[in-house]
């Protein structure tokens, strides 16, 4: 169902929009969590370490695709907020063509360079084969991941966060079933888990396409929407998408690179540390899902209100989301502190006391800084919803530099415990940059609002 977010109570709209997103994000995480739990419980610690060693590459790929498709969808949301249905359809076709071309080229390059990438990441020899085949299968199915995220981001840009959720829930359950089937019955090992991910994601794409065709008239594309005449107008429209999509994709990919660097450092400490870091990172990703969901909701809310020139509503939405973030940060930190060890045991079994202790150490360190992480999501998505790409990208670069330096330097000084501080230090740095950028941008749009008011008054 299409939802106009330019009217009504801002907090209510953001909350109602974010709840389906939160549920969807939980089931999205089930794709990788199911891999970790099933592989760890059925194939052993080395198999778990194999999936964990290359999981940052998996997330890097997701970050790149999600960043690109979400960036393109900002333009779609702005066209919808401006009540321009022709612009919405044209944005969909331009986004489809650009993201598909990019994904195909990107997948080919990764497949060719994968051996070199794994060598750079210090993947241990005893887990190398499983790690290689798992990630190559995921890379092969990247076009499917792109199509789902493109469809989901476009539908969310129109104010509907529920439709993609239903198919994601079904696909997540299917993924678990297929992973168990391929590993336990077909004996395909770690690669079987990756095949399950790709197939289940493909099913969600097909279901989403069928539903959109039936229920979203505004997305019923016409023949002329697919006509890309070589003209200044068409070129400018494509560039408009790229100006938001590429920086957002770069921003997300930079975050992925930061995680890759931390993982490559952790890989030097052996399978036990890899397994512990893998389990702890999954728990943290679950704990921070509410923050991510509010950020995505805020991006859609901001894009529509920016397109409708409702600038005061943007500020109200951000302020109220920040209050929610404070509460969420405290709750999530409390839960992780008191129940983190029990949750780690779900992934690797309660008998692995040494690995559980390492994972718990990471969680105790990171939860203290959850507030800064939450504000990153809020400020970043608000800026992106306003079409501002440079500041979020700058903050991501700063986060990468700080995270990389801290990971390498602190690892030398304090072993793998030092690596655990790299992320939180980077969150604080990026959060401060984004806060300054957001409030600076508020001054700009306030000036724009005054100019529009004075112009209307003179007319």
N, C-alpha and C positions, 0 to 999 in steps of 0.2 A: 504494500500500500504506500502510495506517494504521500509524503508528509512535508507541509510547508512550515519551515522553522523560523520564518520571519515574523510570526505572530504568536502570542501566548506567552506564558511564564517561561523565561529562559531555563531556570534550573529544572523545572518539570520536564521540559522538552529534552534537555540533555540527559536527564536520568532515564526517561522512558526510552530514549534512543540507545543509551549505553547498556541497558540490561540485556537485550538480545545480543549485543556485541560481546558482552562479558561471557555469556553462555557459549556463544560461537567461538570465542577465543579459547575457552576451556576445552571445547571439543577439537579445536585446531591443534592444541597442545597434545591431545590424545594421540595424534598421529605419531609424534616422536616419543611421547611417554610410553605408549604401547610397545614401541620398538625396544626401549630401554628395559622395561619390566620383563617383557617376554624373552628377549635375548639374554638378559642377565639371569633370569630364573631357569631358563631351559638350556642355554648353551655355555654358561659359565662366565667367569670374570674376564677372561681374555676376549671373549666375544663382546661383552659389554664395553670393554676398553676400546675395541675396534670401532664400535659405533660412536662412542664418546670422543675418540681421538679426531674423528672427521666431522662431528656434529657442528662445529663452528663453520665448516664449509657449507653444510646444509643450511644453517641459519643465514650465512652470507648470501647464498642464492635466494633465499626467501626475502631477505632485506632488499636486495636489488630489485626483484620483481615487484614486491609490495610498494617500495618507494616510487617506482616508475608508474605503476597503475594508479596509485593513490594521487600522485601528482597530476596525472592526466584528468582524473575524476574531479579535481578542484575546479578545472575549467568547466566541466559538465555541470557541477553544482552551481557555479556562478551564472551560467546560462539559464539554469532552471530558476534561480532566484530572480533573474532579470525578466522572467516570463517569456523566454525565447525558445519555443519547442523546436524550431528548425535548427537553432544553434546547438540544442541538446543532442539531436540525432547526428548532426555533422561532427560533433565532438566525439560521439561514440565510435563512428567509423574511422576518424583520424586516429583515435587512441588505439583501436584494434590493429590497424595497419602498422603504426609506429612500434607498438609494444611487441607485435609478432616478429617483425623484422629484427628488432634488437635481440629478442630472446633466442631466435635461431642462431644468429651470429655468435652470441655470447656462449651458447651451449657447445657449439663446435670448437671454439677456442679453449674452453675449459676441458673438454674431452681430450684434446691434443696435449694440453699442458699438465694433466692430472698427476702423472708420475713425478714431475718436477715439483708440483705443489705439495704433495705428500712428503717428499724428501725434505723440502724446506720446513715443513711442520714437525720434523723429527719423529715421525710415526715409527714406533719400534718394529723391528723385523718380525717378531712373533705374531703381530696382529695386522701386518701390512696387507696381506692378500684380502682378508675380509673387509678391511677398511676401503681398499681400492674398488672392489666390486660394488660395495654398497653405494658409494658416492657416484660412481659412473652410471649406475642405474637411475639414481635421482637426477643427474644431469640430463640423461636421455629424456626423462619425463618432464623437463622444466617447462616445455611449451604448454603442457596441461596445467601446471601450476599457474602460469601466466594467464591462461584463459579464465580460470576460476577467479583469481584475484581481480582481474579486469572487470568481470561481470559483477562480482560482489562490490567492488568500489564504486562502480557506476550506479548500481541500485541504491547503495548507501548515500551517494551524493544526492539522490532524489528524495532522501528522507526515510527510506525503508531499510531498517537494520534487521528485520525479522526473516525476510524471504531467504537470504543466503544461509541463515542459521539452520533452517529445517533440513536442508540438503547436507549441510556440514555434519549435523548430528548423525544422519543416516550413514554418511560416508565414513565417519569416525568409527562407528560400530562395525561397519563392513571391513575397515582396515584391521581391526583387532581379530575378527574372524578369519580373514585371509592370512594374516601373519601367523596365527596359530596353525592354520591348515598347511601353509607352505613350509613352516619350520618343523612341526611335529609329525605331519603325515607325509609330505613330499620330501622332507629332509634336505631342503635347499639351504639351510643354514642362514647366516647373516644376509646374503643377497635376497633370500625369500622375503625378509622383512621390508627391504627397499621396494621390491616388486609390489607388495601389498599397498604401500604408500601411494605409488603411482596409479595403480588400478582404481583404488578407492577415490582418489582425487579426480580421476577421469569421470567416474560415475557422478560426482557432485556437479561437474561441468555440464554434462548432458541434462541432468534434472533441472539445473538452473536455467539453461537455454529454453527448454520446453515451457517452464513456468513463466518466464519473462515474456515469451511470445504470446501467451494466453492472457496475462494479467496486466501488462504494462503497455497500453496503447501508444504512449509517448515514445517508446523505444521500438515501435514498428518501423523499421528502416525502409526507406524508399530507394528506388534505383538511383535517383539523382544524388542521394546521400553518399553513395559509393563512387561518385564521379569526381575525380581529383584533377581538375583542369589546371594546366600550368599557368597560373595567374598570380599576381601580387597578393590578392585577397586570400587565396588558398594557401599560399606560402606563409603569409603572415599568421594565419590561423594555426598551421602546423607548428610554426615557431613559438606561438603563444603557449601551446601545450609543452613543447620541449623546454621552454624557459622555466617551467615549474617542474616538469617530470624529471629532467636530467639532474638538476641540483638535488631534488628530493631523493632520487635513486643514489646519487653520489653520497648524500648524507647518510642514508641507510647502509650503503656499502662500506662507508668508512667505519660505522659502528661494527659491522661484521668483521672488518679487517682487524679492529681492536681486539675482538674476541678471538680471532685467529691467532694473533700474536700471543695473547695470554695462554691459549691452548698449546701453542708450540712450545712455550716455556714449561708449562705443566707436563707436557709429553716427555721432557727430559728427566722427570723424576720417577718414571716407571708406571706400570699398569695400575698399581694401587691408587696412586694420586690421580691418575686419569679417571678411574672409575669413581672415586670420591667426588672429584670436581664435576663429573658428568651428572651424578645424582643431585648434588647440591644446586647446580645450575638449573636443573629441571624444576626443583622445588621453588627456587627463586622466581622462575618464569611464571609459575602458577600464582605465587603470592603477589606478583606485580600486575597480573592481568586486569584487575579493576582499574588501575592507573592508566594502562594502555587503552582500555575501553573508553574511559572518559576523554582521553586525548583524541581518539578517532571521532567520537561523537561531537566533540568541540570543533574539530576541523570541518565537519559537514555543516554544523550550526553557523560557524564563522563564515564559511564560503557563501552560504545562502544570504546571510545578513549583509555581507560585504557587497554582494551583487545587487542587493536591494537598497544599498546606501543607509542601512540601519546601524550606524557606527556605535551608538550608545549601547545597543543591545550586546555588541561584542564584548565590551568592557564588563558589563554585568555578568555575562556568561562566564568569563574568565575568573572574575572575583569569586563567584559562587563555587566554581569548580575547584578553586584553590582551597577553599574551606573544607570541601569534601576530601581533598587530597590529604590534608592534615590528619583527619580522622582515619582515613584508610591506612596511612603510613603507621600510625600508632597501633591499629588493630593487627595489621599484617606482621609488624615487628614482634608484637606480643605472641601471636600464634607460632611464629617461626622459633622464637626463643624457647617456648615451653613444649612444643610438640615436634620440633624439627628432627630430633633423633628418631622418633617413631616413624616419621614419614620416610626418612632415608632408608630405614629397614625394609620398607615396601619394595624399594628398587633392587636392593642387593642382598636382602636376608639379614636377620638380626645376629647371625653368627659371625659376621664380618666386622668385629668390633673396632679394629684398627681403621678400616675404611670409613666406618660411621663417624669415628672421632675426627678424622680429617674433614669430612663433609660438614660436620657440625661447627668446626672452627671457622670455615668459610661463611656459614650462615650467620653466626654470631657477629662477625665483622660487618657484613653487608647490610644487615637490617637496620643498623643505626643510621644509615644514610638514605633510607627509602624516601623521606620527604623530598630531598633534592632530586631524586630520580623521578618522582611524581610531577614535580614542577617542570622538569624537562619536557615531559609529554604534553603538559598543558600549554606552556609558552611556545613550544615548537609547532604544535598543531594549530594553535591560534594564528601564528605568523604565516604558516603555510596556507591556511584557509583564506587569508587576505592576499594570497599570491606572492608573499615575500619568501624568496628562496635563498638569498645570499646569507642572511643572518643565521638561519638554521644550519646551513652548510658550514659556515665559519665556526659555529659552536661544535659541530661534529669533528671538524679538523682539529680543533683545540683538544677535544675529548680524546681523539686518537693519539695525538702527540703525548698528552699527559699520561694516558693509560699505558702506552708503549714504554715510555721512559720509566714509569713507576714499576711496571712488571719486570723489566730487565734489571733495573738497579736494585729494587727491593729483593728480587730473587737471589741475587748475589749476597746481599747482606743477611737475609733472614730465611733463606730457602723458600719452599713453596708457601709458607705462611705470609711472606712478603708479597707474593703475587696476589693474594686475596685482597690486599688493600688497593690494588691498582684501579679496579672498577669504581669504588666509592670516591677515591680522590678525583677521578675523571668526572664523575657525576657532579661534584661540587663546582668544578671549573666550568663545565658546560652550562650548568644551571645559572650561574652568575652572568655569563655572556648572554644567554637567552632572555633573562630577566631585563637586562639593560636594553637589549634589542626590542623587546616587546613594548616597554614603556616609551622608548623613543618613537616606535611606530605609532603608538597611540597619539602622540603629539602631532604626527603627520596627518593622520586621518581626522583629528579634531580640527586642524587647519583646513583640510579639504571640506569638512562639513560646514565650517563657517563661510568659506568661499561660495559653496553651493547656495547657502541661505542668503548671502548678500546678493548673489546673482539673481535668484528668484525674486527677491525683494525689489530689485531695480526693474525687473520685467513687469 
